[in-house]
């Protein structure tokens, strides 16, 4: 099997600063964790005034798999389970955090959370990333 070549052209939907239609999240890595801040615009809405669940899932996925990729030199999502706990509102700051839980030869197990500024949990996820 041919090895997958992962190249960053700064157009990633979640973090690519050259993707004007994307989320454009700037991430900060600190050891085995990664954090990001995101204020959702109306274009990321589901129901009126509420952030679409797919956007929240994208933030959780990016927090886990981007961290895995940075720590391992390249990774892609293998599996993800999301639990939604409270609505996220358009225009309100979201705090996103990804953490490495377990690192094995081929897989990394991770978790991620999204909180409101007041600490209320919006959504959480667990997942696995395959090292490339």
N, CA, C and O atoms as CSV, one atom per row, in Angstrom:
chain,resi,resn,atom,element,x,y,z
A,1,UNK,N,N,0.834,-1.175,0.000
A,1,UNK,CA,C,0.000,0.000,0.000
A,1,UNK,C,C,0.887,1.248,0.000
A,1,UNK,O,O,1.871,1.322,0.736
A,2,UNK,N,N,0.531,2.210,-0.820
A,2,UNK,CA,C,1.282,3.457,-0.939
A,2,UNK,C,C,0.960,4.369,0.248
A,2,UNK,O,O,-0.203,4.512,0.625
A,3,UNK,N,N,1.985,4.980,0.832
A,3,UNK,CA,C,1.803,5.880,1.961
A,3,UNK,C,C,1.101,7.151,1.496
A,3,UNK,O,O,1.445,7.714,0.457
A,4,UNK,N,N,0.123,7.595,2.266
A,4,UNK,CA,C,-0.616,8.821,1.974
A,4,UNK,C,C,0.257,10.028,2.302
A,4,UNK,O,O,0.836,10.105,3.386
A,5,UNK,N,N,0.350,10.957,1.378
A,5,UNK,CA,C,1.128,12.171,1.579
A,5,UNK,C,C,0.176,13.272,2.047
A,5,UNK,O,O,-0.742,13.658,1.323
A,6,UNK,N,N,0.398,13.768,3.247
A,6,UNK,CA,C,-0.440,14.829,3.796
A,6,UNK,C,C,0.280,16.167,3.621
A,6,UNK,O,O,1.356,16.385,4.176
A,7,UNK,N,N,-0.336,17.057,2.838
A,7,UNK,CA,C,0.246,18.372,2.597
A,7,UNK,C,C,-0.734,19.448,3.048
A,7,UNK,O,O,-1.937,19.333,2.813
A,8,UNK,N,N,-0.227,20.484,3.688
A,8,UNK,CA,C,-1.052,21.596,4.158
A,8,UNK,C,C,-0.907,22.765,3.190
A,8,UNK,O,O,0.178,23.328,3.046
A,9,UNK,N,N,-2.018,23.131,2.521
A,9,UNK,CA,C,-1.985,24.281,1.615
A,9,UNK,C,C,-2.718,25.478,2.221
A,9,UNK,O,O,-3.060,26.425,1.513
A,10,UNK,N,N,-2.959,25.429,3.539
A,10,UNK,CA,C,-3.595,26.514,4.298
A,10,UNK,C,C,-5.049,26.739,3.883
A,10,UNK,O,O,-5.583,27.836,4.046
A,11,UNK,N,N,-5.697,25.678,3.338
A,11,UNK,CA,C,-7.097,25.770,2.909
A,11,UNK,C,C,-8.005,24.835,3.707
A,11,UNK,O,O,-9.167,24.647,3.346
A,12,UNK,N,N,-7.489,24.252,4.780
A,12,UNK,CA,C,-8.307,23.383,5.628
A,12,UNK,C,C,-9.566,24.133,6.070
A,12,UNK,O,O,-9.483,25.305,6.437
A,13,UNK,N,N,-10.718,23.481,6.041
A,13,UNK,CA,C,-11.967,24.118,6.432
A,13,UNK,C,C,-11.920,24.594,7.883
A,13,UNK,O,O,-12.471,25.647,8.200
A,14,UNK,N,N,-11.273,23.838,8.763
A,14,UNK,CA,C,-11.262,24.188,10.185
A,14,UNK,C,C,-10.177,25.187,10.567
A,14,UNK,O,O,-10.416,26.061,11.400
A,15,UNK,N,N,-9.003,25.076,9.982
A,15,UNK,CA,C,-7.895,25.917,10.456
A,15,UNK,C,C,-7.206,26.716,9.366
A,15,UNK,O,O,-6.356,27.550,9.676
A,16,UNK,N,N,-7.536,26.496,8.111
A,16,UNK,CA,C,-6.840,27.167,7.017
A,16,UNK,C,C,-7.148,28.656,6.955
A,16,UNK,O,O,-8.284,29.052,6.695
A,17,UNK,N,N,-6.148,29.464,7.191
A,17,UNK,CA,C,-6.333,30.914,7.175
A,17,UNK,C,C,-6.598,31.450,5.772
A,17,UNK,O,O,-7.081,32.573,5.631
A,18,UNK,N,N,-6.295,30.679,4.735
A,18,UNK,CA,C,-6.577,31.091,3.367
A,18,UNK,C,C,-7.968,30.661,2.896
A,18,UNK,O,O,-8.362,30.970,1.771
A,19,UNK,N,N,-8.708,29.957,3.743
A,19,UNK,CA,C,-10.056,29.516,3.391
A,19,UNK,C,C,-11.060,30.482,4.021
A,19,UNK,O,O,-11.442,30.325,5.181
A,20,UNK,N,N,-11.478,31.468,3.255
A,20,UNK,CA,C,-12.370,32.498,3.780
A,20,UNK,C,C,-13.751,31.962,4.130
A,20,UNK,O,O,-14.477,32.608,4.885
A,21,UNK,N,N,-14.138,30.795,3.605
A,21,UNK,CA,C,-15.419,30.184,3.923
A,21,UNK,C,C,-15.326,29.256,5.129
A,21,UNK,O,O,-16.346,28.749,5.596
A,22,UNK,N,N,-14.120,29.030,5.635
A,22,UNK,CA,C,-13.910,28.075,6.721
A,22,UNK,C,C,-14.007,28.686,8.099
A,22,UNK,O,O,-14.376,29.849,8.259
A,23,UNK,N,N,-13.670,27.882,9.093
A,23,UNK,CA,C,-13.730,28.290,10.493
A,23,UNK,C,C,-12.546,29.162,10.891
A,23,UNK,O,O,-12.685,30.051,11.731
A,24,UNK,N,N,-11.381,28.914,10.294
A,24,UNK,CA,C,-10.167,29.709,10.504
A,24,UNK,C,C,-9.750,29.754,11.970
A,24,UNK,O,O,-9.386,30.810,12.488
A,25,UNK,N,N,-9.806,28.603,12.634
A,25,UNK,CA,C,-9.417,28.513,14.042
A,25,UNK,C,C,-7.894,28.486,14.147
A,25,UNK,O,O,-7.225,27.745,13.426
A,26,UNK,N,N,-7.362,29.293,15.043
A,26,UNK,CA,C,-5.934,29.261,15.340
A,26,UNK,C,C,-5.755,28.412,16.596
A,26,UNK,O,O,-6.353,28.686,17.636
A,27,UNK,N,N,-4.929,27.385,16.481
A,27,UNK,CA,C,-4.735,26.429,17.566
A,27,UNK,C,C,-3.417,26.678,18.285
A,27,UNK,O,O,-2.442,27.134,17.687
A,28,UNK,N,N,-3.404,26.374,19.573
A,28,UNK,CA,C,-2.198,26.479,20.392
A,28,UNK,C,C,-1.944,25.114,21.015
A,28,UNK,O,O,-2.809,24.575,21.706
A,29,UNK,N,N,-0.767,24.552,20.775
A,29,UNK,CA,C,-0.391,23.257,21.337
A,29,UNK,C,C,0.434,23.487,22.591
A,29,UNK,O,O,1.357,24.302,22.606
A,30,UNK,N,N,0.084,22.751,23.651
A,30,UNK,CA,C,0.825,22.806,24.905
A,30,UNK,C,C,1.000,21.366,25.389
A,30,UNK,O,O,0.121,20.816,26.053
A,31,UNK,N,N,2.130,20.766,25.057
A,31,UNK,CA,C,2.376,19.373,25.436
A,31,UNK,C,C,1.434,18.441,24.712
A,31,UNK,O,O,1.464,18.354,23.484
A,32,UNK,N,N,0.595,17.741,25.460
A,32,UNK,CA,C,-0.328,16.760,24.887
A,32,UNK,C,C,-1.741,17.305,24.744
A,32,UNK,O,O,-2.690,16.536,24.588
A,33,UNK,N,N,-1.891,18.630,24.796
A,33,UNK,CA,C,-3.196,19.261,24.619
A,33,UNK,C,C,-3.111,20.352,23.551
A,33,UNK,O,O,-2.036,20.858,23.229
A,34,UNK,N,N,-4.274,20.691,23.021
A,34,UNK,CA,C,-4.360,21.753,22.030
A,34,UNK,C,C,-5.641,22.530,22.308
A,34,UNK,O,O,-6.685,21.935,22.573
A,35,UNK,N,N,-5.563,23.853,22.251
A,35,UNK,CA,C,-6.737,24.683,22.494
A,35,UNK,C,C,-6.946,25.656,21.354
A,35,UNK,O,O,-6.009,26.050,20.659
A,36,UNK,N,N,-8.200,26.030,21.182
A,36,UNK,CA,C,-8.562,27.018,20.174
A,36,UNK,C,C,-9.776,27.801,20.641
A,36,UNK,O,O,-10.558,27.333,21.468
A,37,UNK,N,N,-9.916,28.986,20.103
A,37,UNK,CA,C,-11.046,29.856,20.419
A,37,UNK,C,C,-11.793,30.124,19.110
A,37,UNK,O,O,-11.182,30.324,18.060
A,38,UNK,N,N,-13.134,30.124,19.193
A,38,UNK,CA,C,-13.935,30.288,17.984
A,38,UNK,C,C,-15.201,31.055,18.311
A,38,UNK,O,O,-15.932,30.702,19.237
A,39,UNK,N,N,-15.458,32.113,17.540
A,39,UNK,CA,C,-16.719,32.852,17.649
A,39,UNK,C,C,-17.495,32.582,16.361
A,39,UNK,O,O,-17.144,33.114,15.308
A,40,UNK,N,N,-18.552,31.758,16.432
A,40,UNK,CA,C,-19.287,31.374,15.219
A,40,UNK,C,C,-20.103,32.523,14.632
A,40,UNK,O,O,-20.797,33.257,15.335
A,41,UNK,N,N,-19.987,32.641,13.319
A,41,UNK,CA,C,-20.765,33.623,12.575
A,41,UNK,C,C,-22.092,32.999,12.145
A,41,UNK,O,O,-22.267,31.782,12.212
A,42,UNK,N,N,-23.013,33.834,11.709
A,42,UNK,CA,C,-24.344,33.389,11.290
A,42,UNK,C,C,-24.283,32.341,10.166
A,42,UNK,O,O,-25.177,31.501,10.059
A,43,UNK,N,N,-23.233,32.386,9.330
A,43,UNK,CA,C,-23.137,31.412,8.235
A,43,UNK,C,C,-22.929,29.985,8.751
A,43,UNK,O,O,-23.035,29.038,7.972
A,44,UNK,N,N,-22.638,29.808,10.040
A,44,UNK,CA,C,-22.459,28.485,10.640
A,44,UNK,C,C,-23.678,28.060,11.469
A,44,UNK,O,O,-23.584,27.175,12.320
A,45,UNK,N,N,-24.802,28.695,11.211
A,45,UNK,CA,C,-26.041,28.476,11.943
A,45,UNK,C,C,-26.794,27.252,11.451
A,45,UNK,O,O,-26.763,26.918,10.266
A,46,UNK,N,N,-27.480,26.579,12.392
A,46,UNK,CA,C,-28.471,25.558,12.086
A,46,UNK,C,C,-29.823,26.229,12.283
A,46,UNK,O,O,-30.302,26.959,11.416
A,47,UNK,N,N,-30.435,25.968,13.449
A,47,UNK,CA,C,-31.637,26.715,13.817
A,47,UNK,C,C,-31.240,28.157,14.090
A,47,UNK,O,O,-30.081,28.433,14.399
A,48,UNK,N,N,-32.186,29.073,13.980
A,48,UNK,CA,C,-31.894,30.496,14.143
A,48,UNK,C,C,-31.144,30.766,15.449
A,48,UNK,O,O,-31.616,30.436,16.536
A,49,UNK,N,N,-29.973,31.371,15.314
A,49,UNK,CA,C,-29.182,31.756,16.473
A,49,UNK,C,C,-28.370,30.643,17.113
A,49,UNK,O,O,-27.645,30.884,18.079
A,50,UNK,N,N,-28.481,29.420,16.587
A,50,UNK,CA,C,-27.813,28.249,17.174
A,50,UNK,C,C,-26.783,27.705,16.167
A,50,UNK,O,O,-27.074,27.594,14.976
A,51,UNK,N,N,-25.597,27.375,16.649
A,51,UNK,CA,C,-24.552,26.818,15.796
A,51,UNK,C,C,-24.952,25.407,15.345
A,51,UNK,O,O,-25.424,24.609,16.154
A,52,UNK,N,N,-24.768,25.106,14.079
A,52,UNK,CA,C,-25.086,23.783,13.525
A,52,UNK,C,C,-24.225,22.723,14.205
A,52,UNK,O,O,-23.036,22.941,14.434
A,53,UNK,N,N,-24.818,21.581,14.527
A,53,UNK,CA,C,-24.099,20.488,15.184
A,53,UNK,C,C,-22.927,19.961,14.381
A,53,UNK,O,O,-21.943,19.494,14.954
A,54,UNK,N,N,-23.018,20.029,13.067
A,54,UNK,CA,C,-21.906,19.585,12.222
A,54,UNK,C,C,-20.681,20.474,12.367
A,54,UNK,O,O,-19.549,20.002,12.263
A,55,UNK,N,N,-20.907,21.751,12.606
A,55,UNK,CA,C,-19.794,22.676,12.844
A,55,UNK,C,C,-19.129,22.334,14.175
A,55,UNK,O,O,-17.902,22.333,14.276
A,56,UNK,N,N,-19.935,22.043,15.192
A,56,UNK,CA,C,-19.374,21.646,16.494
A,56,UNK,C,C,-18.584,20.353,16.359
A,56,UNK,O,O,-17.502,20.227,16.934
A,57,UNK,N,N,-19.111,19.391,15.606
A,57,UNK,CA,C,-18.402,18.128,15.389
A,57,UNK,C,C,-17.084,18.371,14.650
A,57,UNK,O,O,-16.078,17.721,14.934
A,58,UNK,N,N,-17.096,19.299,13.713
A,58,UNK,CA,C,-15.866,19.638,12.986
A,58,UNK,C,C,-14.814,20.206,13.933
A,58,UNK,O,O,-13.640,19.846,13.843
A,59,UNK,N,N,-15.221,21.080,14.831
A,59,UNK,CA,C,-14.290,21.643,15.817
A,59,UNK,C,C,-13.697,20.549,16.698
A,59,UNK,O,O,-12.495,20.552,16.962
A,60,UNK,N,N,-14.524,19.622,17.150
A,60,UNK,CA,C,-14.051,18.518,17.992
A,60,UNK,C,C,-13.083,17.624,17.224
A,60,UNK,O,O,-12.035,17.239,17.742
A,61,UNK,N,N,-13.445,17.296,15.982
A,61,UNK,CA,C,-12.585,16.458,15.140
A,61,UNK,C,C,-11.234,17.115,14.916
A,61,UNK,O,O,-10.194,16.463,15.017
A,62,UNK,N,N,-11.252,18.405,14.613
A,62,UNK,CA,C,-10.006,19.123,14.352
A,62,UNK,C,C,-9.135,19.178,15.605
A,62,UNK,O,O,-7.916,19.024,15.521
A,63,UNK,N,N,-9.754,19.398,16.765
A,63,UNK,CA,C,-8.994,19.469,18.018
A,63,UNK,C,C,-8.273,18.153,18.296
A,63,UNK,O,O,-7.158,18.153,18.817
A,64,UNK,N,N,-8.902,17.040,17.951
A,64,UNK,CA,C,-8.287,15.734,18.195
A,64,UNK,C,C,-7.287,15.365,17.104
A,64,UNK,O,O,-6.130,15.069,17.401
A,65,UNK,N,N,-7.719,15.381,15.858
A,65,UNK,CA,C,-6.889,14.839,14.789
A,65,UNK,C,C,-5.747,15.773,14.409
A,65,UNK,O,O,-4.676,15.308,14.019
A,66,UNK,N,N,-5.956,17.065,14.516
A,66,UNK,CA,C,-4.834,17.986,14.257
A,66,UNK,C,C,-3.762,17.790,15.324
A,66,UNK,O,O,-2.571,17.775,15.012
A,67,UNK,N,N,-4.177,17.641,16.577
A,67,UNK,CA,C,-3.220,17.376,17.654
A,67,UNK,C,C,-2.477,16.072,17.381
A,67,UNK,O,O,-1.253,16.013,17.501
A,68,UNK,N,N,-3.215,15.035,17.017
A,68,UNK,CA,C,-2.579,13.744,16.707
A,68,UNK,C,C,-1.571,13.900,15.574
A,68,UNK,O,O,-0.479,13.336,15.631
A,69,UNK,N,N,-1.931,14.655,14.558
A,69,UNK,CA,C,-1.029,14.869,13.422
A,69,UNK,C,C,0.232,15.613,13.812
A,69,UNK,O,O,1.325,15.284,13.350
A,70,UNK,N,N,0.081,16.604,14.651
A,70,UNK,CA,C,1.242,17.371,15.106
A,70,UNK,C,C,2.164,16.496,15.947
A,70,UNK,O,O,3.383,16.527,15.776
A,71,UNK,N,N,1.581,15.714,16.856
A,71,UNK,CA,C,2.389,14.886,17.749
A,71,UNK,C,C,3.051,13.710,17.042
A,71,UNK,O,O,4.129,13.271,17.442
A,72,UNK,N,N,2.407,13.195,15.987
A,72,UNK,CA,C,2.927,11.992,15.330
A,72,UNK,C,C,3.581,12.262,13.977
A,72,UNK,O,O,4.200,11.364,13.407
A,73,UNK,N,N,3.459,13.454,13.466
A,73,UNK,CA,C,4.003,13.762,12.155
A,73,UNK,C,C,3.017,13.534,11.026
A,73,UNK,O,O,3.376,13.687,9.858
A,74,UNK,N,N,1.794,13.173,11.341
A,74,UNK,CA,C,0.737,12.973,10.349
A,74,UNK,C,C,-0.287,11.969,10.828
A,74,UNK,O,O,0.072,10.867,11.242
A,75,UNK,N,N,-1.573,12.337,10.778
A,75,UNK,CA,C,-2.641,11.439,11.210
A,75,UNK,C,C,-3.953,11.864,10.562
A,75,UNK,O,O,-4.121,13.020,10.172
A,76,UNK,N,N,-4.877,10.918,10.453
A,76,UNK,CA,C,-6.225,11.184,9.956
A,76,UNK,C,C,-7.223,10.538,10.901
A,76,UNK,O,O,-6.887,9.603,11.627
A,77,UNK,N,N,-8.444,11.035,10.889
A,77,UNK,CA,C,-9.502,10.514,11.757
A,77,UNK,C,C,-9.848,9.081,11.381
A,77,UNK,O,O,-10.053,8.771,10.207
A,78,UNK,N,N,-9.913,8.208,12.384
A,78,UNK,CA,C,-10.343,6.825,12.188
A,78,UNK,C,C,-11.765,6.629,12.716
A,78,UNK,O,O,-12.554,5.870,12.153
A,79,UNK,N,N,-12.072,7.329,13.810
A,79,UNK,CA,C,-13.355,7.106,14.479
A,79,UNK,C,C,-13.614,8.279,15.413
A,79,UNK,O,O,-12.685,8.842,15.994
A,80,UNK,N,N,-14.904,8.647,15.552
A,80,UNK,CA,C,-15.248,9.730,16.461
A,80,UNK,C,C,-16.667,9.545,16.968
A,80,UNK,O,O,-17.572,9.215,16.201
A,81,UNK,N,N,-16.858,9.759,18.262
A,81,UNK,CA,C,-18.180,9.741,18.880
A,81,UNK,C,C,-18.397,11.092,19.536
A,81,UNK,O,O,-17.555,11.559,20.302
A,82,UNK,N,N,-19.537,11.725,19.231
A,82,UNK,CA,C,-19.832,13.059,19.745
A,82,UNK,C,C,-21.051,12.999,20.654
A,82,UNK,O,O,-22.018,12.286,20.386
A,83,UNK,N,N,-20.979,13.774,21.743
A,83,UNK,CA,C,-22.128,13.940,22.641
A,83,UNK,C,C,-22.392,15.435,22.779
A,83,UNK,O,O,-21.507,16.195,23.174
A,84,UNK,N,N,-23.605,15.849,22.455
A,84,UNK,CA,C,-24.005,17.249,22.565
A,84,UNK,C,C,-24.694,17.450,23.910
A,84,UNK,O,O,-25.551,16.656,24.297
A,85,UNK,N,N,-24.320,18.513,24.621
A,85,UNK,CA,C,-24.844,18.746,25.972
A,85,UNK,C,C,-25.668,20.021,26.089
A,85,UNK,O,O,-26.602,20.068,26.889
A,86,UNK,N,N,-25.354,21.044,25.323
A,86,UNK,CA,C,-26.068,22.321,25.387
A,86,UNK,C,C,-25.894,23.029,24.045
A,86,UNK,O,O,-24.922,22.774,23.335
A,87,UNK,N,N,-26.827,23.914,23.692
A,87,UNK,CA,C,-26.679,24.639,22.432
A,87,UNK,C,C,-25.551,25.666,22.502
A,87,UNK,O,O,-25.270,26.231,23.559
A,88,UNK,N,N,-24.918,25.893,21.367
A,88,UNK,CA,C,-23.930,26.954,21.220
A,88,UNK,C,C,-24.593,28.061,20.415
A,88,UNK,O,O,-25.280,27.788,19.430
A,89,UNK,N,N,-24.396,29.286,20.819
A,89,UNK,CA,C,-25.073,30.408,20.182
A,89,UNK,C,C,-24.143,31.178,19.251
A,89,UNK,O,O,-22.956,31.361,19.521
A,90,UNK,N,N,-24.729,31.616,18.157
A,90,UNK,CA,C,-24.019,32.436,17.182
A,90,UNK,C,C,-23.493,33.696,17.881
A,90,UNK,O,O,-24.207,34.332,18.656
A,91,UNK,N,N,-22.230,34.044,17.592
A,91,UNK,CA,C,-21.645,35.254,18.137
A,91,UNK,C,C,-21.048,35.119,19.522
A,91,UNK,O,O,-20.475,36.078,20.039
A,92,UNK,N,N,-21.170,33.937,20.145
A,92,UNK,CA,C,-20.633,33.732,21.493
A,92,UNK,C,C,-19.345,32.901,21.417
A,92,UNK,O,O,-19.275,31.923,20.673
A,93,UNK,N,N,-18.342,33.293,22.182
A,93,UNK,CA,C,-17.050,32.618,22.193
A,93,UNK,C,C,-17.181,31.161,22.623
A,93,UNK,O,O,-17.848,30.846,23.609
A,94,UNK,N,N,-16.529,30.273,21.860
A,94,UNK,CA,C,-16.440,28.855,22.205
A,94,UNK,C,C,-14.981,28.519,22.476
A,94,UNK,O,O,-14.093,28.940,21.734
A,95,UNK,N,N,-14.738,27.767,23.532
A,95,UNK,CA,C,-13.396,27.335,23.903
A,95,UNK,C,C,-13.280,25.851,23.599
A,95,UNK,O,O,-14.023,25.040,24.152
A,96,UNK,N,N,-12.360,25.497,22.731
A,96,UNK,CA,C,-12.218,24.127,22.248
A,96,UNK,C,C,-10.900,23.560,22.767
A,96,UNK,O,O,-9.871,24.234,22.746
A,97,UNK,N,N,-10.944,22.313,23.233
A,97,UNK,CA,C,-9.726,21.684,23.763
A,97,UNK,C,C,-9.658,20.237,23.299
A,97,UNK,O,O,-10.648,19.510,23.374
A,98,UNK,N,N,-8.490,19.820,22.821
A,98,UNK,CA,C,-8.222,18.435,22.457
A,98,UNK,C,C,-7.095,17.900,23.315
A,98,UNK,O,O,-6.156,18.626,23.641
A,99,UNK,N,N,-7.185,16.627,23.683
A,99,UNK,CA,C,-6.170,16.006,24.538
A,99,UNK,C,C,-5.842,14.601,24.065
A,99,UNK,O,O,-6.730,13.845,23.671
A,100,UNK,N,N,-4.568,14.260,24.105
A,100,UNK,CA,C,-4.133,12.898,23.816
A,100,UNK,C,C,-4.364,12.048,25.054
A,100,UNK,O,O,-3.967,12.424,26.157
A,101,UNK,N,N,-5.012,10.893,24.869
A,101,UNK,CA,C,-5.292,9.977,25.972
A,101,UNK,C,C,-4.333,8.791,25.953
A,101,UNK,O,O,-3.785,8.401,26.984
A,102,UNK,N,N,-4.139,8.222,24.759
A,102,UNK,CA,C,-3.295,7.026,24.633
A,102,UNK,C,C,-2.618,7.039,23.274
A,102,UNK,O,O,-3.227,7.398,22.265
A,103,UNK,N,N,-1.354,6.645,23.260
A,103,UNK,CA,C,-0.575,6.612,22.020
A,103,UNK,C,C,-0.014,5.210,21.844
A,103,UNK,O,O,0.746,4.730,22.684
A,104,UNK,N,N,-0.388,4.556,20.751
A,104,UNK,CA,C,0.166,3.235,20.441
A,104,UNK,C,C,0.892,3.324,19.099
A,104,UNK,O,O,1.026,4.404,18.524
A,105,UNK,N,N,1.350,2.197,18.618
A,105,UNK,CA,C,2.166,2.182,17.404
A,105,UNK,C,C,1.442,2.777,16.197
A,105,UNK,O,O,2.047,3.550,15.455
A,106,UNK,N,N,0.179,2.446,15.978
A,106,UNK,CA,C,-0.541,2.913,14.792
A,106,UNK,C,C,-1.691,3.865,15.090
A,106,UNK,O,O,-2.085,4.653,14.230
A,107,UNK,N,N,-2.233,3.798,16.307
A,107,UNK,CA,C,-3.411,4.595,16.657
A,107,UNK,C,C,-3.131,5.524,17.821
A,107,UNK,O,O,-2.296,5.242,18.680
A,108,UNK,N,N,-3.847,6.640,17.830
A,108,UNK,CA,C,-3.831,7.547,18.965
A,108,UNK,C,C,-5.277,7.712,19.426
A,108,UNK,O,O,-6.167,7.928,18.603
A,109,UNK,N,N,-5.516,7.612,20.725
A,109,UNK,CA,C,-6.840,7.839,21.291
A,109,UNK,C,C,-6.860,9.235,21.895
A,109,UNK,O,O,-5.929,9.642,22.590
A,110,UNK,N,N,-7.950,9.968,21.615
A,110,UNK,CA,C,-8.024,11.355,22.019
A,110,UNK,C,C,-9.405,11.708,22.548
A,110,UNK,O,O,-10.360,10.950,22.378
A,111,UNK,N,N,-9.499,12.873,23.195
A,111,UNK,CA,C,-10.800,13.402,23.581
A,111,UNK,C,C,-10.782,14.901,23.321
A,111,UNK,O,O,-9.720,15.520,23.252
A,112,UNK,N,N,-11.971,15.474,23.177
A,112,UNK,CA,C,-12.078,16.912,22.933
A,112,UNK,C,C,-13.351,17.439,23.579
A,112,UNK,O,O,-14.325,16.708,23.760
A,113,UNK,N,N,-13.323,18.722,23.923
A,113,UNK,CA,C,-14.489,19.374,24.513
A,113,UNK,C,C,-14.650,20.768,23.918
A,113,UNK,O,O,-13.702,21.388,23.437
A,114,UNK,N,N,-15.899,21.230,23.974
A,114,UNK,CA,C,-16.215,22.622,23.650
A,114,UNK,C,C,-16.996,23.170,24.835
A,114,UNK,O,O,-17.994,22.588,25.261
A,115,UNK,N,N,-16.530,24.291,25.358
A,115,UNK,CA,C,-17.193,24.950,26.483
A,115,UNK,C,C,-17.564,26.380,26.110
A,115,UNK,O,O,-16.927,27.007,25.263
A,116,UNK,N,N,-18.617,26.882,26.769
A,116,UNK,CA,C,-18.912,28.305,26.708
A,116,UNK,C,C,-17.890,29.016,27.584
A,116,UNK,O,O,-17.161,28.381,28.347
A,117,UNK,N,N,-17.844,30.319,27.470
A,117,UNK,CA,C,-16.911,31.125,28.263
A,117,UNK,C,C,-17.161,30.968,29.765
A,117,UNK,O,O,-16.228,31.080,30.561
A,118,UNK,N,N,-18.421,30.707,30.161
A,118,UNK,CA,C,-18.746,30.548,31.586
A,118,UNK,C,C,-18.463,29.140,32.104
A,118,UNK,O,O,-18.733,28.843,33.267
A,119,UNK,N,N,-17.918,28.265,31.241
A,119,UNK,CA,C,-17.569,26.909,31.642
A,119,UNK,C,C,-18.610,25.850,31.306
A,119,UNK,O,O,-18.353,24.661,31.496
A,120,UNK,N,N,-19.774,26.251,30.814
A,120,UNK,CA,C,-20.815,25.293,30.447
A,120,UNK,C,C,-20.335,24.406,29.305
A,120,UNK,O,O,-19.839,24.901,28.293
A,121,UNK,N,N,-20.485,23.087,29.472
A,121,UNK,CA,C,-20.102,22.142,28.428
A,121,UNK,C,C,-21.118,22.177,27.295
A,121,UNK,O,O,-22.318,22.017,27.517
A,122,UNK,N,N,-20.629,22.387,26.087
A,122,UNK,CA,C,-21.463,22.383,24.882
A,122,UNK,C,C,-21.481,20.999,24.242
A,122,UNK,O,O,-22.544,20.453,23.945
A,123,UNK,N,N,-20.292,20.439,24.036
A,123,UNK,CA,C,-20.180,19.136,23.370
A,123,UNK,C,C,-18.834,18.504,23.747
A,123,UNK,O,O,-17.876,19.188,24.108
A,124,UNK,N,N,-18.805,17.177,23.647
A,124,UNK,CA,C,-17.567,16.447,23.910
A,124,UNK,C,C,-17.464,15.309,22.906
A,124,UNK,O,O,-18.458,14.886,22.316
A,125,UNK,N,N,-16.245,14.825,22.725
A,125,UNK,CA,C,-16.033,13.733,21.779
A,125,UNK,C,C,-14.861,12.879,22.245
A,125,UNK,O,O,-13.959,13.339,22.945
A,126,UNK,N,N,-14.910,11.636,21.834
A,126,UNK,CA,C,-13.771,10.748,21.929
A,126,UNK,C,C,-13.490,10.274,20.524
A,126,UNK,O,O,-14.388,10.216,19.684
A,127,UNK,N,N,-12.245,9.935,20.272
A,127,UNK,CA,C,-11.930,9.503,18.938
A,127,UNK,C,C,-10.590,8.802,18.837
A,127,UNK,O,O,-9.814,8.745,19.791
A,128,UNK,N,N,-10.346,8.272,17.651
A,128,UNK,CA,C,-9.085,7.621,17.338
A,128,UNK,C,C,-8.564,8.201,16.031
A,128,UNK,O,O,-9.327,8.493,15.111
A,129,UNK,N,N,-7.256,8.360,15.973
A,129,UNK,CA,C,-6.605,8.834,14.757
A,129,UNK,C,C,-5.562,7.797,14.342
A,129,UNK,O,O,-4.846,7.234,15.171
A,130,UNK,N,N,-5.503,7.565,13.031
A,130,UNK,CA,C,-4.507,6.648,12.475
A,130,UNK,C,C,-3.279,7.453,12.101
A,130,UNK,O,O,-3.374,8.478,11.426
A,131,UNK,N,N,-2.128,6.981,12.545
A,131,UNK,CA,C,-0.873,7.636,12.180
A,131,UNK,C,C,-0.542,7.319,10.723
A,131,UNK,O,O,-0.677,6.179,10.276
A,132,UNK,N,N,-0.117,8.326,10.004
A,132,UNK,CA,C,0.237,8.162,8.584
A,132,UNK,C,C,1.746,8.198,8.447
A,132,UNK,O,O,2.268,8.079,7.339
